[in-house]
Amino acid sequence: MEKKAIPLEYWDTARGRFKSHLYFDTINHVHISDYSSEKSCDLMLVCCRDGRWYIEDNWGGDAEGAADVFNPYDNNSYPTFFETMELAERRAAAVISSITGIDERRLLLGHSLSDD
């Protein structure tokens, strides 16, 4: 199986990152993050025009090496696509939880603190 890669013409040399939003024709994104402990993590749930979603480590180091997380600063990285925002959100919450220790349920966008 051939490894998927973003074409090098989408590499922004000045910024040192892929122009992934242009390449994947993204239309929206939502941040999911935890800054409540010493170790923080901020990821983006990114929606493509075709309805696919992917998780992006917008800063390039918060979730370094985490499975299913695209790092636009790494020219060997390629997104894992999810069919729904909910699937992407659940995976992002699991990644952030593994880094910061926060309960995954507290990261889900529909969560209310009164639900505890």
ABEGO torsion letter per residue (X at the ends): XBBBBBBAAABBAAAGBBBAAAAAGBABBBBBBBAABABBBBBBBBBBAAGBBBBBBAAGAAABGBBGBBBAABAABBBBBBABAAAAAAAAAAAAAAAAGBBAAAABAABBAAAX
